[in-house]
Amino acid sequence: MSHPRINEWHVQQAAACIGRGGVIAYPTEAVWGLGCNPADEEAVRQILRLKQRPEEKGLILIGSDLSQFDGWIKPLAADDLARVQATWPGPVTWVLPCYDEVPVCVRGRHTSVAVRITAHPLVRALCEQTGPLISTSANPAGREPARSSLRVRQYFGTALDHILPGALGGRDQPSEIRTLNNQRLR
């Protein structure tokens, strides 16, 4: 993955927007993503509306460190924790048991939530300022994920509160999604 120079001002602007309840677009390892504070249910619901995504499917949380998911995911057995951590930071999303308090708009109809520690330097810097974020591909349901900020603008126009400038991380495919019982969901 390339390591673009991080513009701290851009990161601070995106973090401030998220702090105000905004929905942003940002580059990830393979495609552009939409994100917001996962604890802000109105912002999460705005993402679901923009994507035309049913709430029951659930969304992915990304972070820069496992401790950012405290209060979201339940403690893992030592061997499960080791298996998960061996893939992070990186392009593997894990579906892990979550607390009942995790909003349905985040976890969907599940008793688990999908989480990932990103390897993208720009997104890591953003998560270091904001804590965990919702991370879902920037596209309406049934459309190809955006691979440029231009495509993000074409899909969503002025409906987004901010677009964090930056480059994709050089991967061809979005993150792999795994479960602790060795299923690969994507």
N, CA and C atoms as a LAMMPS dump frame, in Angstrom:
ITEM: TIMESTEP
0
ITEM: NUMBER OF ATOMS
558
ITEM: BOX BOUNDS ff ff ff
-5.0000000000000000e+02 5.0000000000000000e+02
-5.0000000000000000e+02 5.0000000000000000e+02
-5.0000000000000000e+02 5.0000000000000000e+02
ITEM: ATOMS id mol type element x y z
1 1 1 N 0.841 -1.177 0
2 1 2 C 0 0 0
3 1 3 C 0.882 1.235 0
4 2 1 N 0.491 2.233 -0.773
5 2 2 C 1.234 3.48 -0.773
6 2 3 C 0.964 4.221 0.535
7 3 1 N 1.884 5.075 0.925
8 3 2 C 1.729 5.857 2.147
9 3 3 C 1.755 7.332 1.796
10 4 1 N 0.586 7.861 1.399
11 4 2 C 0.561 9.266 1.038
12 4 3 C 0.881 10.145 2.244
13 5 1 N 1.424 11.29 1.973
14 5 2 C 1.703 12.251 3.038
15 5 3 C 0.375 12.681 3.645
16 6 1 N 0.301 12.696 4.942
17 6 2 C -0.937 13.044 5.627
18 6 3 C -0.993 14.548 5.839
19 7 1 N -2.065 15.153 5.378
20 7 2 C -2.304 16.566 5.594
21 7 3 C -3.131 16.688 6.88
22 8 1 N -2.48 17.088 7.963
23 8 2 C -3.144 17.15 9.271
24 8 3 C -4.34 18.097 9.266
25 9 1 N -4.254 19.187 8.512
26 9 2 C -5.369 20.128 8.46
27 9 3 C -6.613 19.452 7.89
28 10 1 N -6.427 18.681 6.819
29 10 2 C -7.561 17.962 6.227
30 10 3 C -8.15 16.962 7.228
31 11 1 N -7.282 16.26 7.944
32 11 2 C -7.744 15.292 8.944
33 11 3 C -8.523 16.011 10.042
34 12 1 N -8.02 17.148 10.501
35 12 2 C -8.704 17.904 11.553
36 12 3 C -10.07 18.4 11.083
37 13 1 N -10.167 18.825 9.824
38 13 2 C -11.449 19.288 9.288
39 13 3 C -12.46 18.14 9.245
40 14 1 N -12.008 16.967 8.806
41 14 2 C -12.891 15.801 8.751
42 14 3 C -13.322 15.392 10.154
43 15 1 N -12.388 15.39 11.097
44 15 2 C -12.705 15.022 12.482
45 15 3 C -13.705 16.01 13.086
46 16 1 N -13.522 17.294 12.822
47 16 2 C -14.459 18.302 13.333
48 16 3 C -15.854 18.09 12.759
49 17 1 N -15.934 17.754 11.481
50 17 2 C -17.217 17.495 10.839
51 17 3 C -17.903 16.291 11.496
52 18 1 N -17.158 15.241 11.727
53 18 2 C -17.708 14.052 12.394
54 18 3 C -18.182 14.418 13.795
55 19 1 N -17.399 15.237 14.492
56 19 2 C -17.767 15.674 15.836
57 19 3 C -19.061 16.469 15.873
58 20 1 N -19.39 17.116 14.775
59 20 2 C -20.646 17.88 14.672
60 20 3 C -21.809 17.018 14.18
61 21 1 N -21.582 15.711 14.03
62 21 2 C -22.653 14.827 13.565
63 21 3 C -22.691 14.658 12.065
64 22 1 N -21.607 15.023 11.394
65 22 2 C -21.573 14.952 9.937
66 22 3 C -21.284 13.569 9.391
67 23 1 N -21.595 13.418 8.113
68 23 2 C -21.286 12.218 7.334
69 23 3 C -20.23 12.611 6.316
70 24 1 N -19.145 11.851 6.274
71 24 2 C -18.041 12.173 5.374
72 24 3 C -17.765 11.014 4.416
73 25 1 N -17.017 11.336 3.371
74 25 2 C -16.449 10.314 2.488
75 25 3 C -14.935 10.402 2.637
76 26 1 N -14.277 9.255 2.52
77 26 2 C -12.826 9.216 2.677
78 26 3 C -12.269 8.006 1.928
79 27 1 N -10.993 8.084 1.514
80 27 2 C -10.39 6.95 0.813
81 27 3 C -10.016 5.848 1.794
82 28 1 N -10.207 4.596 1.366
83 28 2 C -9.78 3.454 2.172
84 28 3 C -8.746 2.668 1.363
85 29 1 N -8.493 1.445 1.769
86 29 2 C -7.476 0.649 1.092
87 29 3 C -7.824 0.371 -0.372
88 30 1 N -9.112 0.192 -0.686
89 30 2 C -9.493 -0.198 -2.052
90 30 3 C -10.549 0.699 -2.694
91 31 1 N -11.479 1.214 -1.903
92 31 2 C -12.581 2.027 -2.431
93 31 3 C -12.816 3.209 -1.495
94 32 1 N -13.607 4.158 -1.946
95 32 2 C -14.001 5.258 -1.072
96 32 3 C -15.06 4.767 -0.113
97 33 1 N -15.012 5.293 1.109
98 33 2 C -15.966 4.91 2.127
99 33 3 C -16.78 6.088 2.614
100 34 1 N -17.913 5.775 3.222
101 34 2 C -18.717 6.754 3.94
102 34 3 C -18.54 6.47 5.415
103 35 1 N -18.449 7.522 6.216
104 35 2 C -18.248 7.319 7.636
105 35 3 C -18.89 8.392 8.483
106 36 1 N -19.051 8.044 9.751
107 36 2 C -19.578 8.956 10.757
108 36 3 C -19.275 8.349 12.124
109 37 1 N -19.647 9.075 13.157
110 37 2 C -19.526 8.578 14.521
111 37 3 C -20.579 7.484 14.707
112 38 1 N -20.193 6.26 15.032
113 38 2 C -21.172 5.178 15.164
114 38 3 C -22.134 5.36 16.341
115 39 1 N -21.786 6.213 17.287
116 39 2 C -22.67 6.476 18.418
117 39 3 C -23.722 7.54 18.085
118 40 1 N -23.6 8.181 16.938
119 40 2 C -24.548 9.206 16.503
120 40 3 C -25.575 8.55 15.578
121 41 1 N -26.693 8.113 16.166
122 41 2 C -27.663 7.322 15.405
123 41 3 C -28.243 8.089 14.221
124 42 1 N -28.417 9.39 14.343
125 42 2 C -28.95 10.156 13.207
126 42 3 C -27.961 10.155 12.048
127 43 1 N -26.673 10.296 12.332
128 43 2 C -25.65 10.26 11.267
129 43 3 C -25.605 8.863 10.634
130 44 1 N -25.694 7.822 11.45
131 44 2 C -25.688 6.454 10.921
132 44 3 C -26.904 6.254 10.01
133 45 1 N -28.054 6.724 10.453
134 45 2 C -29.273 6.588 9.639
135 45 3 C -29.172 7.387 8.337
136 46 1 N -28.457 8.511 8.365
137 46 2 C -28.231 9.279 7.142
138 46 3 C -27.403 8.459 6.146
139 47 1 N -26.391 7.755 6.629
140 47 2 C -25.608 6.883 5.747
141 47 3 C -26.502 5.798 5.156
142 48 1 N -27.335 5.187 5.983
143 48 2 C -28.238 4.148 5.484
144 48 3 C -29.171 4.705 4.405
145 49 1 N -29.675 5.925 4.601
146 49 2 C -30.532 6.55 3.592
147 49 3 C -29.753 6.816 2.301
148 50 1 N -28.552 7.375 2.437
149 50 2 C -27.741 7.679 1.26
150 50 3 C -27.447 6.423 0.45
151 51 1 N -27.157 5.347 1.133
152 51 2 C -26.82 4.089 0.465
153 51 3 C -28.061 3.3 0.051
154 52 1 N -29.218 3.692 0.575
155 52 2 C -30.45 2.917 0.363
156 52 3 C -30.234 1.487 0.874
157 53 1 N -29.634 1.416 2.043
158 53 2 C -29.257 0.138 2.652
159 53 3 C -30.208 -0.178 3.801
160 54 1 N -30.745 -1.39 3.847
161 54 2 C -31.622 -1.755 4.964
162 54 3 C -30.85 -1.828 6.283
163 55 1 N -31.468 -1.335 7.336
164 55 2 C -30.847 -1.311 8.658
165 55 3 C -30.455 -2.698 9.147
166 56 1 N -31.244 -3.713 8.802
167 56 2 C -31 -5.049 9.359
168 56 3 C -29.686 -5.68 8.893
169 57 1 N -29.065 -5.139 7.844
170 57 2 C -27.796 -5.705 7.367
171 57 3 C -26.627 -5.395 8.292
172 58 1 N -26.633 -4.25 8.929
173 58 2 C -25.516 -3.849 9.771
174 58 3 C -24.422 -3.162 8.965
175 59 1 N -23.492 -2.57 9.675
176 59 2 C -22.395 -1.803 9.072
177 59 3 C -21.074 -2.193 9.723
178 60 1 N -19.986 -1.791 9.106
179 60 2 C -18.635 -2.065 9.622
180 60 3 C -18.15 -0.872 10.44
181 61 1 N -17.429 -1.168 11.518
182 61 2 C -16.719 -0.158 12.291
183 61 3 C -15.235 -0.297 11.987
184 62 1 N -14.567 0.84 11.807
185 62 2 C -13.108 0.811 11.671
186 62 3 C -12.498 1.628 12.797
187 63 1 N -11.257 1.314 13.093
188 63 2 C -10.529 2.051 14.113
189 63 3 C -9.046 1.986 13.839
190 64 1 N -8.296 2.666 14.698
191 64 2 C -6.837 2.657 14.569
192 64 3 C -6.189 1.761 15.618
193 65 1 N -6.987 1.29 16.578
194 65 2 C -6.465 0.474 17.673
195 65 3 C -7.618 -0.342 18.252
196 66 1 N -7.34 -1.56 18.67
197 66 2 C -8.371 -2.434 19.215
198 66 3 C -9.095 -1.809 20.409
199 67 1 N -8.393 -1.03 21.213
200 67 2 C -9.019 -0.429 22.391
201 67 3 C -10.152 0.524 22.018
202 68 1 N -10.173 1.007 20.78
203 68 2 C -11.262 1.886 20.356
204 68 3 C -12.601 1.157 20.299
205 69 1 N -12.581 -0.171 20.286
206 69 2 C -13.817 -0.938 20.235
207 69 3 C -14.31 -1.36 21.617
208 70 1 N -13.62 -0.91 22.681
209 70 2 C -14.11 -1.167 24.038
210 70 3 C -15.515 -0.582 24.138
211 71 1 N -16.431 -1.335 24.697
212 71 2 C -17.813 -0.887 24.794
213 71 3 C -18.648 -1.278 23.58
214 72 1 N -17.973 -1.724 22.524
215 72 2 C -18.67 -2.174 21.311
216 72 3 C -18.634 -3.699 21.206
217 73 1 N -17.422 -4.267 21.328
218 73 2 C -17.29 -5.721 21.219
219 73 3 C -16.998 -6.32 22.594
220 74 1 N -17.492 -7.539 22.776
221 74 2 C -17.261 -8.256 24.026
222 74 3 C -15.825 -8.785 24.052
223 75 1 N -15.271 -9.028 25.236
224 75 2 C -13.92 -9.595 25.318
225 75 3 C -13.853 -10.931 24.578
226 76 1 N -12.723 -11.167 23.948
227 76 2 C -12.518 -12.388 23.174
228 76 3 C -11.642 -13.364 23.942
229 77 1 N -11.831 -14.651 23.664
230 77 2 C -10.931 -15.678 24.193
231 77 3 C -9.532 -15.399 23.64
232 78 1 N -8.518 -15.806 24.387
233 78 2 C -7.13 -15.495 24.009
234 78 3 C -6.779 -15.978 22.604
235 79 1 N -7.207 -17.192 22.24
236 79 2 C -6.864 -17.7 20.91
237 79 3 C -7.602 -16.935 19.809
238 80 1 N -8.865 -16.547 20.05
239 80 2 C -9.596 -15.743 19.071
240 80 3 C -8.953 -14.366 18.921
241 81 1 N -8.579 -13.785 20.041
242 81 2 C -7.934 -12.47 20.021
243 81 3 C -6.631 -12.519 19.229
244 82 1 N -5.84 -13.553 19.442
245 82 2 C -4.57 -13.702 18.718
246 82 3 C -4.811 -13.845 17.214
247 83 1 N -5.824 -14.608 16.834
248 83 2 C -6.135 -14.811 15.413
249 83 3 C -6.567 -13.492 14.753
250 84 1 N -7.401 -12.742 15.454
251 84 2 C -7.877 -11.46 14.937
252 84 3 C -6.718 -10.478 14.817
253 85 1 N -5.951 -10.343 15.881
254 85 2 C -4.861 -9.369 15.889
255 85 3 C -3.763 -9.689 14.878
256 86 1 N -3.64 -10.953 14.509
257 86 2 C -2.622 -11.329 13.506
258 86 3 C -2.937 -10.741 12.132
259 87 1 N -4.177 -10.332 11.905
260 87 2 C -4.572 -9.789 10.6
261 87 3 C -4.614 -8.261 10.582
262 88 1 N -4.355 -7.633 11.718
263 88 2 C -4.485 -6.17 11.837
264 88 3 C -3.164 -5.511 12.13
265 89 1 N -2.954 -4.259 11.734
266 89 2 C -3.846 -3.531 10.837
267 89 3 C -3.805 -4.14 9.444
268 90 1 N -4.954 -4.118 8.795
269 90 2 C -5.01 -4.699 7.466
270 90 3 C -6.42 -4.844 6.942
271 91 1 N -6.527 -5.465 5.779
272 91 2 C -7.795 -5.503 5.058
273 91 3 C -8.719 -6.667 5.445
274 92 1 N -8.702 -7.058 6.715
275 92 2 C -9.588 -8.126 7.17
276 92 3 C -10.539 -7.552 8.216
277 93 1 N -11.826 -7.699 7.947
278 93 2 C -12.881 -7.295 8.87
279 93 3 C -13.362 -8.549 9.588
280 94 1 N -13.515 -8.451 10.897
281 94 2 C -13.971 -9.578 11.701
282 94 3 C -15.354 -9.297 12.267
283 95 1 N -16.228 -10.28 12.196
284 95 2 C -17.555 -10.203 12.802
285 95 3 C -17.412 -10.769 14.21
286 96 1 N -17.572 -9.887 15.209
287 96 2 C -17.3 -10.258 16.598
288 96 3 C -18.526 -10.01 17.475
289 97 1 N -18.653 -10.79 18.555
290 97 2 C -19.8 -10.603 19.46
291 97 3 C -19.799 -9.179 20.019
292 98 1 N -20.989 -8.566 20.038
293 98 2 C -21.074 -7.195 20.532
294 98 3 C -22.017 -7.114 21.729
295 99 1 N -21.927 -6.004 22.42
296 99 2 C -22.809 -5.741 23.546
297 99 3 C -24.208 -5.415 23.038
298 100 1 N -25.203 -5.727 23.863
299 100 2 C -26.601 -5.462 23.504
300 100 3 C -26.855 -3.983 23.269
301 101 1 N -26.067 -3.129 23.886
302 101 2 C -26.258 -1.685 23.769
303 101 3 C -25.835 -1.124 22.415
304 102 1 N -25.124 -1.909 21.607
305 102 2 C -24.734 -1.43 20.274
306 102 3 C -26.016 -1.185 19.482
307 103 1 N -26.185 0.032 18.954
308 103 2 C -27.43 0.366 18.259
309 103 3 C -27.723 -0.584 17.091
310 104 1 N -28.994 -0.896 16.922
311 104 2 C -29.419 -1.769 15.828
312 104 3 C -29.007 -1.172 14.478
313 105 1 N -29.01 0.146 14.368
314 105 2 C -28.617 0.752 13.091
315 105 3 C -27.151 0.473 12.759
316 106 1 N -26.343 0.077 13.74
317 106 2 C -24.937 -0.286 13.505
318 106 3 C -24.8 -1.803 13.321
319 107 1 N -25.369 -2.599 14.224
320 107 2 C -25.178 -4.055 14.188
321 107 3 C -26.207 -4.786 13.336
322 108 1 N -27.266 -4.077 12.951
323 108 2 C -28.311 -4.73 12.183
324 108 3 C -29.09 -5.693 13.053
325 109 1 N -29.529 -6.799 12.469
326 109 2 C -30.322 -7.783 13.209
327 109 3 C -29.439 -8.788 13.938
328 110 1 N -28.165 -8.5 14.038
329 110 2 C -27.179 -9.454 14.558
330 110 3 C -26.863 -9.199 16.033
331 111 1 N -26.239 -10.192 16.656
332 111 2 C -25.702 -10.042 18.012
333 111 3 C -24.188 -9.84 17.932
334 112 1 N -23.735 -9.434 16.766
335 112 2 C -22.318 -9.215 16.501
336 112 3 C -22.184 -7.929 15.697
337 113 1 N -20.955 -7.462 15.607
338 113 2 C -20.669 -6.276 14.802
339 113 3 C -19.358 -6.523 14.052
340 114 1 N -19.286 -6.001 12.836
341 114 2 C -18.098 -6.16 12.002
342 114 3 C -17.115 -5.03 12.322
343 115 1 N -15.852 -5.398 12.615
344 115 2 C -14.841 -4.409 12.987
345 115 3 C -13.523 -4.68 12.258
346 116 1 N -12.767 -3.581 12.062
347 116 2 C -11.48 -3.702 11.379
348 116 3 C -10.559 -2.592 11.857
349 117 1 N -9.294 -2.943 12.017
350 117 2 C -8.249 -1.943 12.256
351 117 3 C -7.641 -1.637 10.894
352 118 1 N -7.839 -0.425 10.432
353 118 2 C -7.391 -0.042 9.103
354 118 3 C -5.879 0.123 9.028
355 119 1 N -5.349 -0.187 7.863
356 119 2 C -3.923 0.024 7.599
357 119 3 C -3.704 1.302 6.788
358 120 1 N -4.771 1.96 6.374
359 120 2 C -4.634 3.172 5.566
360 120 3 C -4.174 4.312 6.472
361 121 1 N -3.006 4.905 6.21
362 121 2 C -2.452 5.912 7.126
363 121 3 C -3.371 7.115 7.358
364 122 1 N -4.044 7.572 6.332
365 122 2 C -4.927 8.729 6.466
366 122 3 C -6.132 8.39 7.357
367 123 1 N -6.701 7.234 7.148
368 123 2 C -7.867 6.824 7.936
369 123 3 C -7.448 6.507 9.373
370 124 1 N -6.262 5.94 9.535
371 124 2 C -5.75 5.702 10.896
372 124 3 C -5.608 7.029 11.639
373 125 1 N -5.053 8.031 10.958
374 125 2 C -4.891 9.355 11.576
375 125 3 C -6.252 9.94 11.946
376 126 1 N -7.239 9.75 11.095
377 126 2 C -8.583 10.248 11.386
378 126 3 C -9.169 9.53 12.602
379 127 1 N -9.069 8.204 12.636
380 127 2 C -9.602 7.441 13.764
381 127 3 C -8.878 7.768 15.063
382 128 1 N -7.606 8.123 14.982
383 128 2 C -6.879 8.524 16.191
384 128 3 C -7.489 9.781 16.794
385 129 1 N -8.1 10.619 15.953
386 129 2 C -8.739 11.84 16.455
387 129 3 C -10.195 11.633 16.838
388 130 1 N -10.891 10.729 16.147
389 130 2 C -12.336 10.595 16.344
390 130 3 C -12.752 9.373 17.151
391 131 1 N -11.898 8.367 17.224
392 131 2 C -12.332 7.073 17.731
393 131 3 C -12.881 6.276 16.567
394 132 1 N -13.593 5.191 16.845
395 132 2 C -14.064 4.337 15.746
396 132 3 C -15.05 5.088 14.851
397 133 1 N -15.105 4.642 13.619
398 133 2 C -16.008 5.229 12.631
399 133 3 C -16.815 4.137 11.945
400 134 1 N -17.996 4.499 11.483
401 134 2 C -18.71 3.654 10.529
402 134 3 C -17.865 3.652 9.261
403 135 1 N -17.765 2.527 8.603
404 135 2 C -17.063 2.443 7.329
405 135 3 C -17.86 1.542 6.394
406 136 1 N -18.434 2.153 5.386
407 136 2 C -19.18 1.417 4.379
408 136 3 C -18.835 2.001 3.024
409 137 1 N -18.857 1.188 2.012
410 137 2 C -18.455 1.67 0.686
411 137 3 C -19.337 2.826 0.24
412 138 1 N -18.715 3.777 -0.463
413 138 2 C -19.407 4.977 -0.928
414 138 3 C -20.093 4.68 -2.251
415 139 1 N -21.308 4.156 -2.142
416 139 2 C -22.118 3.871 -3.32
417 139 3 C -23.553 3.594 -2.89
418 140 1 N -24.514 3.986 -3.718
419 140 2 C -25.888 3.553 -3.451
420 140 3 C -25.992 2.045 -3.694
421 141 1 N -26.943 1.402 -3.044
422 141 2 C -27.141 -0.045 -3.192
423 141 3 C -27.238 -0.418 -4.669
424 142 1 N -26.53 -1.472 -5.041
425 142 2 C -26.575 -1.975 -6.409
426 142 3 C -25.618 -1.3 -7.371
427 143 1 N -24.907 -0.268 -6.93
428 143 2 C -23.952 0.432 -7.783
429 143 3 C -22.531 0.051 -7.382
430 144 1 N -21.598 0.235 -8.287
431 144 2 C -20.191 -0.065 -7.993
432 144 3 C -19.655 0.906 -6.943
433 145 1 N -18.831 0.429 -6
434 145 2 C -18.224 1.343 -5.032
435 145 3 C -17.378 2.405 -5.73
436 146 1 N -17.418 3.614 -5.199
437 146 2 C -16.645 4.726 -5.762
438 146 3 C -15.154 4.456 -5.599
439 147 1 N -14.412 4.7 -6.666
440 147 2 C -12.952 4.58 -6.618
441 147 3 C -12.276 5.923 -6.844
442 148 1 N -13.072 6.999 -6.814
443 148 2 C -12.524 8.359 -6.924
444 148 3 C -13.449 9.327 -6.197
445 149 1 N -12.906 10.469 -5.814
446 149 2 C -13.753 11.476 -5.172
447 149 3 C -14.764 12.03 -6.174
448 150 1 N -14.429 12.032 -7.451
449 150 2 C -15.377 12.464 -8.478
450 150 3 C -16.605 11.553 -8.472
451 151 1 N -16.4 10.247 -8.406
452 151 2 C -17.528 9.308 -8.38
453 151 3 C -18.354 9.507 -7.108
454 152 1 N -17.696 9.792 -5.987
455 152 2 C -18.417 10.077 -4.748
456 152 3 C -19.352 11.265 -4.97
457 153 1 N -18.823 12.317 -5.584
458 153 2 C -19.639 13.515 -5.844
459 153 3 C -20.783 13.205 -6.815
460 154 1 N -20.507 12.36 -7.805
461 154 2 C -21.563 11.989 -8.754
462 154 3 C -22.67 11.211 -8.053
463 155 1 N -22.309 10.329 -7.155
464 155 2 C -23.303 9.54 -6.433
465 155 3 C -24.119 10.38 -5.45
466 156 1 N -23.445 11.25 -4.693
467 156 2 C -24.086 11.875 -3.542
468 156 3 C -24.24 13.39 -3.62
469 157 1 N -23.643 14.032 -4.617
470 157 2 C -23.794 15.479 -4.768
471 157 3 C -23.431 16.221 -3.503
472 158 1 N -24.34 17.042 -3.04
473 158 2 C -24.098 17.849 -1.842
474 158 3 C -24.672 17.208 -0.583
475 159 1 N -25.072 15.944 -0.647
476 159 2 C -25.67 15.274 0.513
477 159 3 C -24.647 14.928 1.591
478 160 1 N -23.364 14.946 1.244
479 160 2 C -22.312 14.667 2.229
480 160 3 C -21.876 15.968 2.886
481 161 1 N -21.424 15.862 4.124
482 161 2 C -20.974 17.038 4.853
483 161 3 C -19.508 17.373 4.601
484 162 1 N -18.727 16.378 4.139
485 162 2 C -17.3 16.608 3.923
486 162 3 C -16.724 15.454 3.108
487 163 1 N -15.734 15.758 2.288
488 163 2 C -14.963 14.722 1.592
489 163 3 C -13.498 14.936 1.977
490 164 1 N -12.906 13.92 2.598
491 164 2 C -11.501 13.986 3.019
492 164 3 C -10.628 13.653 1.826
493 165 1 N -9.856 14.616 1.327
494 165 2 C -9.024 14.328 0.158
495 165 3 C -7.917 13.333 0.498
496 166 1 N -7.622 12.48 -0.48
497 166 2 C -6.558 11.508 -0.303
498 166 3 C -6.626 10.443 -1.369
499 167 1 N -5.637 9.581 -1.349
500 167 2 C -5.521 8.51 -2.346
501 167 3 C -5.967 7.18 -1.754
502 168 1 N -6.497 6.336 -2.614
503 168 2 C -6.791 4.962 -2.202
504 168 3 C -5.493 4.251 -1.856
505 169 1 N -5.605 3.168 -1.091
506 169 2 C -4.43 2.468 -0.602
507 169 3 C -3.824 1.444 -1.531
508 170 1 N -4.34 1.297 -2.741
509 170 2 C -3.705 0.422 -3.713
510 170 3 C -4.221 -1.001 -3.769
511 171 1 N -5.204 -1.36 -2.959
512 171 2 C -5.771 -2.709 -3.028
513 171 3 C -6.846 -2.757 -4.104
514 172 1 N -7.028 -3.942 -4.698
515 172 2 C -8.043 -4.111 -5.732
516 172 3 C -9.423 -4.397 -5.169
517 173 1 N -9.486 -5.099 -4.044
518 173 2 C -10.759 -5.553 -3.48
519 173 3 C -10.987 -4.958 -2.096
520 174 1 N -12.265 -4.687 -1.743
521 174 2 C -12.569 -4.259 -0.374
522 174 3 C -12.151 -5.334 0.63
523 175 1 N -12.217 -4.979 1.899
524 175 2 C -11.747 -5.891 2.942
525 175 3 C -12.493 -7.226 2.915
526 176 1 N -11.759 -8.246 3.281
527 176 2 C -12.332 -9.583 3.465
528 176 3 C -13.098 -9.556 4.789
529 177 1 N -14.215 -10.27 4.863
530 177 2 C -14.991 -10.336 6.104
531 177 3 C -14.997 -11.782 6.584
532 178 1 N -14.542 -11.982 7.831
533 178 2 C -14.453 -13.317 8.421
534 178 3 C -15.22 -13.388 9.729
535 179 1 N -15.601 -14.611 10.093
536 179 2 C -16.215 -14.857 11.4
537 179 3 C -15.261 -15.711 12.23
538 180 1 N -15.503 -15.748 13.529
539 180 2 C -14.648 -16.548 14.407
540 180 3 C -14.802 -18.044 14.182
541 181 1 N -15.901 -18.472 13.537
542 181 2 C -16.068 -19.9 13.246
543 181 3 C -15.591 -20.237 11.828
544 182 1 N -14.649 -19.446 11.333
545 182 2 C -13.926 -19.697 10.074
546 182 3 C -14.76 -19.549 8.812
547 183 1 N -15.848 -18.804 8.851
548 183 2 C -16.583 -18.497 7.631
549 183 3 C -16.004 -17.236 7.005
550 184 1 N -15.955 -17.235 5.693
551 184 2 C -15.57 -16.032 4.966
552 184 3 C -16.825 -15.498 4.31
553 185 1 N -17.264 -14.31 4.735
554 185 2 C -18.514 -13.741 4.245
555 185 3 C -18.308 -12.914 2.978
556 186 1 N -17.101 -12.417 2.785
557 186 2 C -16.752 -11.674 1.561
558 186 3 C -15.274 -11.829 1.306
